[in-house]
Amino acid sequence: MLTCKDFLKELSDYLDEATDRELRAKLEQHITECPNCWVITDTTRKTIKIYKGMEPYPIPSDVESRLMRALEKKMAAKGH
Protein backbone atom coordinates (compact mmCIF):
# COMPACT_ATOMS: atom_id res chain seq x y z
CA MET A 1 0.00 0.00 0.00
CA LEU A 2 1.32 3.41 -0.96
CA THR A 3 1.60 6.16 1.60
CA CYS A 4 1.02 9.81 0.79
CA LYS A 5 4.77 10.35 1.08
CA ASP A 6 5.37 7.59 -1.50
CA PHE A 7 2.74 9.11 -3.75
CA LEU A 8 4.28 12.59 -3.59
CA LYS A 9 7.71 11.17 -4.49
CA GLU A 10 6.21 9.78 -7.70
CA LEU A 11 3.87 12.68 -8.52
CA SER A 12 6.10 14.35 -11.10
CA ASP A 13 6.72 11.12 -13.03
CA TYR A 14 3.03 10.24 -12.74
CA LEU A 15 1.96 13.56 -14.25
CA ASP A 16 4.60 13.19 -16.99
CA GLU A 17 3.26 9.67 -17.65
CA ALA A 18 6.76 8.33 -17.02
CA THR A 19 5.79 5.61 -14.55
CA ASP A 20 5.48 1.96 -15.45
CA ARG A 21 2.03 0.43 -15.75
CA GLU A 22 2.08 -1.32 -12.37
CA LEU A 23 3.18 1.76 -10.42
CA ARG A 24 0.73 3.96 -12.30
CA ALA A 25 -2.13 1.65 -11.27
CA LYS A 26 -1.03 1.87 -7.62
CA LEU A 27 -0.81 5.66 -7.81
CA GLU A 28 -4.25 5.93 -9.39
CA GLN A 29 -5.67 3.63 -6.71
CA HIS A 30 -4.15 5.87 -4.04
CA ILE A 31 -5.74 8.97 -5.60
CA THR A 32 -9.17 7.36 -5.48
CA GLU A 33 -8.76 6.59 -1.78
CA CYS A 34 -6.99 9.74 -0.60
CA PRO A 35 -8.80 13.07 -1.06
CA ASN A 36 -5.71 15.07 -0.07
CA CYS A 37 -3.53 13.50 -2.76
CA TRP A 38 -6.35 13.85 -5.27
CA VAL A 39 -6.49 17.61 -4.57
CA ILE A 40 -2.71 17.92 -4.87
CA THR A 41 -2.73 16.04 -8.18
CA ASP A 42 -5.66 18.02 -9.58
CA THR A 43 -4.19 21.37 -8.52
CA THR A 44 -0.76 20.49 -9.91
CA ARG A 45 -2.27 19.39 -13.24
CA LYS A 46 -4.22 22.66 -13.50
CA THR A 47 -1.16 24.72 -12.59
CA ILE A 48 0.92 22.98 -15.27
CA LYS A 49 -1.83 23.52 -17.85
CA ILE A 50 -2.04 27.23 -17.04
CA TYR A 51 1.74 27.64 -17.03
CA LYS A 52 2.15 25.89 -20.38
CA GLY A 53 -0.48 28.16 -21.91
CA MET A 54 1.28 31.36 -20.88
CA GLU A 55 3.58 33.44 -23.01
CA PRO A 56 7.05 34.07 -21.63
CA TYR A 57 7.34 37.37 -19.82
CA PRO A 58 10.77 38.98 -19.68
CA ILE A 59 12.16 39.93 -16.30
CA PRO A 60 13.02 43.64 -16.06
CA SER A 61 16.81 44.07 -16.17
CA ASP A 62 16.99 45.68 -12.71
CA VAL A 63 15.08 42.76 -11.19
CA GLU A 64 17.31 40.27 -13.01
CA SER A 65 20.44 42.04 -11.75
CA ARG A 66 19.21 42.01 -8.16
CA LEU A 67 18.22 38.38 -8.42
CA MET A 68 21.58 37.36 -9.84
CA ARG A 69 23.45 39.28 -7.11
CA ALA A 70 21.34 37.61 -4.44
CA LEU A 71 21.97 34.17 -5.94
CA GLU A 72 25.70 34.81 -6.22
CA LYS A 73 25.79 35.97 -2.59
CA LYS A 74 23.84 32.89 -1.48
CA MET A 75 26.11 30.55 -3.41
CA ALA A 76 29.24 32.25 -2.05
CA ALA A 77 27.92 31.86 1.49
CA LYS A 78 27.48 28.11 0.90
CA GLY A 79 31.02 27.82 -0.46
CA HIS A 80 30.06 26.99 -4.07
C-alpha positions, 0 to 999 in steps of 0.5 A, a space after each residue: 500500500 502506498 503512503 502519501 509520502 510515497 505518492 508525492 515522491 512519484 507525482 512528477 513522473 506520474 503527471 509526466 506519464 513516465 511511470 510503469 504500468 504497475 506503479 501507475 495503477 497503484 498511484 491511481 488507486 491511491 488517488 481514489 482513496 486519498 482526497 488530499 492527494 487527489 487535490 494535490 494532483 488536480 491542482 498540480 495538473 491545472 497549474 501545469 496547464 495554465 503555465 504551459 499556456 502562458 507566453 514568456 514574460 521577460 524579467 526587467 533588467 533591474 530585477 534580473 540584476 538584483 536576483 543574480 546578485 542575491 543568488 551569487 551571494 547565497 552561493 558564495 555563502 554556501 562555499 560553491 
